[in-house]
Amino acid sequence: MDAPPLPLLVVDAANVVGSVPDGWWRDRRGAAERLRDGLVPYAETGVAGLPGPVEVVLVVEGAARGVTEVPGVRVVAADGSGDDRIVAVVAEAAERDPDRRVLVVTADRALRERVHRHGAATAGPRTVRPV
């Protein structure tokens, strides 16, 4: 019998990076890479409401599409809308295992509603990026 999949933490890179006015707009890819690197510990520890270990997926779009994955963080590049790709990641996870816990980190209200329809919980950017 296979072990159940780890809980899934999906991070909306553009939304989380944009939540702190630290000059990210001057180097969008670099900002996404810094976020990716900051997510690595969460693969083991988890986050509030989703204890570790967890699978961490960072969804990037636009200028950040060249960001590569690192151990502990899988990077998924959106060809178009980052929101659409996040919904697809959540829907695929729900299809594979409807009981899998999924948490999407974003402040985007419309995206939150869309992923809730697939059974995902949501949390704001401070969950992974304290201000």
MIPA-79100 format. One record per atom (N, C-alpha, C): atom name; x, y, z; residue number from 0. Coordinates in steps of 0.05 Angstrom, whole numbers, plus 5000, padded with zeros to 4 digits. Layout:
CA|X|Y|Z|NUM
...
***
This chain:
N|5017|4976|5000|0
CA|5000|5000|5000|0
C|5018|5025|5000|0
N|5011|5044|4982|1
CA|5027|5069|4981|1
C|5020|5087|5004|1
N|5039|5102|5012|2
CA|5035|5122|5033|2
C|5018|5145|5021|2
N|5001|5158|5036|3
CA|4986|5180|5025|3
C|5004|5203|5017|3
N|4996|5219|4998|4
CA|5014|5241|4990|4
C|5017|5262|5012|4
N|5039|5275|5012|5
CA|5043|5297|5031|5
C|5022|5319|5027|5
N|5015|5333|5047|6
CA|4998|5357|5043|6
C|5013|5375|5023|6
N|4997|5391|5008|7
CA|5008|5408|4987|7
C|5005|5437|4994|7
N|5027|5452|4992|8
CA|5028|5481|4996|8
C|5034|5493|4969|8
N|5015|5508|4959|9
CA|5018|5521|4933|9
C|5021|5552|4938|9
N|5042|5564|4927|10
CA|5047|5592|4932|10
C|5045|5608|4906|10
N|5029|5628|4907|11
CA|5025|5647|4885|11
C|5048|5667|4886|11
N|5069|5661|4870|12
CA|5094|5677|4872|12
C|5089|5707|4867|12
N|5074|5714|4846|13
CA|5070|5742|4839|13
C|5056|5756|4861|13
N|5036|5744|4873|14
CA|5020|5756|4894|14
C|5036|5760|4919|14
N|5051|5739|4927|15
CA|5066|5740|4952|15
C|5090|5760|4949|15
N|5104|5759|4927|16
CA|5126|5777|4922|16
C|5115|5806|4923|16
N|5093|5811|4910|17
CA|5081|5837|4909|17
C|5069|5848|4934|17
N|5068|5831|4955|18
CA|5056|5839|4980|18
C|5074|5857|4997|18
N|5100|5858|4990|19
CA|5119|5874|5006|19
C|5133|5893|4986|19
N|5131|5920|4991|20
CA|5143|5939|4972|20
C|5173|5942|4978|20
N|5188|5921|4970|21
CA|5217|5921|4976|21
C|5234|5925|4950|21
N|5222|5935|4929|22
CA|5237|5939|4904|22
C|5236|5915|4886|22
N|5218|5896|4891|23
CA|5216|5872|4875|23
C|5212|5878|4845|23
N|5199|5900|4839|24
CA|5193|5906|4811|24
C|5218|5912|4794|24
N|5240|5917|4807|25
CA|5265|5922|4792|25
C|5278|5896|4783|25
N|5272|5874|4797|26
CA|5283|5848|4790|26
C|5263|5826|4798|26
N|5243|5823|4781|27
CA|5222|5804|4787|27
C|5232|5775|4790|27
N|5250|5767|4772|28
CA|5261|5740|4774|28
C|5277|5737|4800|28
N|5293|5756|4807|29
CA|5309|5754|4832|29
C|5291|5753|4856|29
N|5269|5769|4855|30
CA|5250|5769|4878|30
C|5237|5741|4881|30
N|5230|5729|4858|31
CA|5218|5702|4859|31
C|5238|5682|4869|31
N|5263|5685|4861|32
CA|5284|5666|4871|32
C|5288|5669|4901|32
N|5287|5693|4911|33
CA|5290|5697|4940|33
C|5266|5685|4954|33
N|5242|5688|4943|34
CA|5219|5676|4955|34
C|5222|5645|4955|34
N|5230|5634|4932|35
CA|5234|5605|4930|35
C|5253|5595|4951|35
N|5275|5609|4955|36
CA|5295|5601|4974|36
C|5284|5603|5003|36
N|5267|5623|5008|37
CA|5255|5626|5034|37
C|5234|5605|5040|37
N|5224|5591|5019|38
CA|5204|5571|5023|38
C|5215|5543|5030|38
N|5241|5540|5025|39
CA|5254|5513|5030|39
C|5248|5502|5058|39
N|5251|5517|5079|40
CA|5246|5505|5106|40
C|5218|5495|5110|40
N|5199|5507|5096|41
CA|5171|5499|5099|41
C|5165|5471|5090|41
N|5182|5460|5072|42
CA|5179|5433|5063|42
C|5180|5413|5087|42
N|5197|5420|5106|43
CA|5200|5403|5130|43
C|5180|5411|5152|43
N|5179|5438|5157|44
CA|5164|5447|5180|44
C|5134|5451|5175|44
N|5127|5456|5150|45
CA|5100|5463|5144|45
C|5095|5492|5152|45
N|5069|5500|5152|46
CA|5061|5527|5160|46
C|5037|5524|5179|46
N|5029|5547|5191|47
CA|5006|5546|5208|47
C|4982|5534|5194|47
N|4971|5514|5206|48
CA|4947|5501|5195|48
C|4954|5478|5176|48
N|4980|5475|5170|49
CA|4988|5454|5151|49
C|5016|5444|5161|49
N|5016|5426|5181|50
CA|5042|5417|5191|50
C|5058|5400|5171|50
N|5084|5402|5174|51
CA|5102|5388|5156|51
C|5106|5359|5163|51
N|5118|5345|5145|52
CA|5129|5355|5119|52
C|5106|5359|5099|52
N|5112|5377|5080|53
CA|5093|5384|5059|53
C|5107|5385|5032|53
N|5092|5382|5011|54
CA|5103|5387|4984|54
C|5098|5416|4979|54
N|5119|5431|4971|55
CA|5117|5459|4966|55
C|5119|5464|4936|55
N|5099|5478|4925|56
CA|5099|5485|4896|56
C|5097|5516|4894|56
N|5116|5528|4880|57
CA|5116|5556|4875|57
C|5108|5560|4846|57
N|5086|5575|4841|58
CA|5077|5580|4814|58
C|5086|5608|4806|58
N|5102|5609|4784|59
CA|5113|5634|4774|59
C|5102|5640|4747|59
N|5103|5666|4740|60
CA|5093|5675|4714|60
C|5110|5698|4704|60
N|5106|5706|4679|61
CA|5119|5729|4668|61
C|5149|5727|4670|61
N|5162|5749|4680|62
CA|5191|5751|4681|62
C|5203|5731|4699|62
N|5188|5719|4717|63
CA|5198|5699|4736|63
C|5198|5670|4725|63
N|5188|5667|4700|64
CA|5186|5640|4689|64
C|5212|5624|4688|64
N|5235|5638|4688|65
CA|5260|5623|4686|65
C|5270|5613|4713|65
N|5255|5618|4734|66
CA|5264|5608|4761|66
C|5263|5578|4761|66
N|5285|5566|4771|67
CA|5287|5537|4772|67
C|5280|5527|4800|67
N|5274|5501|4802|68
CA|5268|5490|4828|68
C|5293|5484|4843|68
N|5290|5480|4869|69
CA|5311|5473|4887|69
C|5301|5450|4904|69
N|5318|5435|4918|70
CA|5308|5414|4935|70
C|5289|5426|4955|70
N|5265|5414|4956|71
CA|5244|5423|4975|71
C|5223|5441|4962|71
N|5229|5453|4939|72
CA|5210|5471|4926|72
C|5209|5464|4897|72
N|5185|5455|4888|73
CA|5181|5451|4859|73
C|5170|5477|4848|73
N|5181|5485|4825|74
CA|5172|5509|4812|74
C|5156|5502|4787|74
N|5133|5514|4785|75
CA|5115|5509|4761|75
C|5112|5536|4748|75
N|5120|5537|4722|76
CA|5118|5562|4707|76
C|5091|5562|4692|76
N|5077|5584|4694|77
CA|5052|5588|4679|77
C|5059|5599|4651|77
N|5048|5586|4631|78
CA|5051|5596|4604|78
C|5035|5622|4600|78
N|5013|5624|4613|79
CA|4995|5647|4611|79
C|4990|5658|4639|79
N|4965|5656|4647|80
CA|4957|5666|4673|80
C|4967|5649|4696|80
N|4980|5661|4715|81
CA|4989|5647|4739|81
C|4966|5636|4755|81
N|4944|5651|4756|82
CA|4921|5642|4771|82
C|4909|5617|4758|82
N|4908|5616|4732|83
CA|4898|5592|4718|83
C|4916|5568|4724|83
N|4942|5572|4725|84
CA|4960|5550|4730|84
C|4957|5540|4759|84
N|4953|5559|4777|85
CA|4949|5551|4805|85
C|4924|5534|4808|85
N|4902|5543|4795|86
CA|4877|5528|4796|86
C|4882|5500|4784|86
N|4897|5498|4762|87
CA|4902|5472|4750|87
C|4918|5454|4769|87
N|4938|5465|4783|88
CA|4954|5449|4802|88
C|4936|5438|4824|88
N|4919|5455|4834|89
CA|4900|5447|4856|89
C|4880|5426|4845|89
N|4869|5431|4822|90
CA|4850|5412|4810|90
C|4863|5384|4805|90
N|4887|5384|4795|91
CA|4902|5359|4790|91
C|4906|5344|4817|91
N|4914|5359|4837|92
CA|4918|5346|4863|92
C|4892|5334|4874|92
N|4870|5349|4871|93
CA|4844|5340|4881|93
C|4835|5315|4865|93
N|4840|5315|4840|94
CA|4832|5292|4823|94
C|4848|5267|4831|94
N|4874|5270|4836|95
CA|4890|5247|4844|95
C|4882|5236|4872|95
N|4877|5254|4890|96
CA|4870|5246|4918|96
C|4851|5267|4930|96
N|4825|5262|4929|97
CA|4806|5282|4940|97
C|4809|5288|4969|97
N|4823|5271|4984|98
CA|4827|5276|5013|98
C|4853|5290|5019|98
N|4869|5296|4999|99
CA|4895|5309|5004|99
C|4890|5338|5013|99
N|4904|5346|5034|100
CA|4902|5373|5044|100
C|4918|5391|5026|100
N|4906|5413|5017|101
CA|4919|5432|4999|101
C|4914|5460|5011|101
N|4936|5476|5012|102
CA|4934|5504|5022|102
C|4947|5521|5000|102
N|4932|5541|4991|103
CA|4942|5560|4971|103
C|4947|5586|4985|103
N|4972|5597|4982|104
CA|4979|5622|4994|104
C|4976|5644|4973|104
N|4957|5662|4977|105
CA|4952|5685|4960|105
C|4933|5704|4974|105
N|4934|5729|4966|106
CA|4914|5748|4976|106
C|4893|5755|4955|106
N|4895|5742|4932|107
CA|4877|5747|4910|107
C|4850|5735|4916|107
N|4830|5751|4920|108
CA|4803|5741|4928|108
C|4790|5723|4906|108
N|4793|5731|4881|109
CA|4781|5715|4860|109
C|4795|5688|4858|109
N|4821|5687|4861|110
CA|4835|5662|4861|110
C|4827|5645|4885|110
N|4824|5657|4908|111
CA|4816|5642|4931|111
C|4789|5628|4926|111
N|4770|5642|4915|112
CA|4744|5629|4908|112
C|4747|5606|4889|112
N|4764|5610|4869|113
CA|4768|5588|4849|113
C|4780|5563|4861|113
N|4800|5566|4879|114
CA|4813|5542|4890|114
C|4795|5529|4912|114
N|4779|5545|4925|115
CA|4760|5534|4945|115
C|4741|5514|4931|115
N|4734|5520|4907|116
CA|4716|5501|4892|116
C|4729|5474|4888|116
N|4755|5472|4890|117
CA|4769|5446|4888|117
C|4777|5435|4915|117
N|4767|5447|4936|118
CA|4772|5436|4963|118
C|4797|5447|4977|118
N|4810|5466|4965|119
CA|4834|5477|4977|119
C|4827|5498|4998|119
N|4844|5500|5018|120
CA|4843|5522|5038|120
C|4861|5544|5027|120
N|4858|5568|5039|121
CA|4875|5590|5030|121
C|4886|5605|5055|121
N|4908|5619|5050|122
CA|4920|5635|5071|122
C|4934|5659|5057|122
N|4938|5680|5072|123
CA|4951|5704|5061|123
C|4981|5702|5059|123
N|4993|5721|5045|124
CA|5022|5721|5040|124
C|5039|5720|5066|124
N|5029|5731|5088|125
CA|5045|5731|5112|125
C|5050|5702|5123|125
N|5035|5683|5113|126
CA|5039|5656|5121|126
C|5067|5646|5114|126
N|5078|5657|5091|127
CA|5105|5648|5083|127
C|5124|5671|5080|127
N|5114|5696|5084|128
CA|5131|5719|5081|128
C|5124|5740|5102|128
N|5135|5736|5126|129
CA|5129|5755|5147|129
C|5138|5783|5139|129
N|5122|5803|5146|130
CA|5129|5831|5139|130
C|5146|5843|5160|130
***
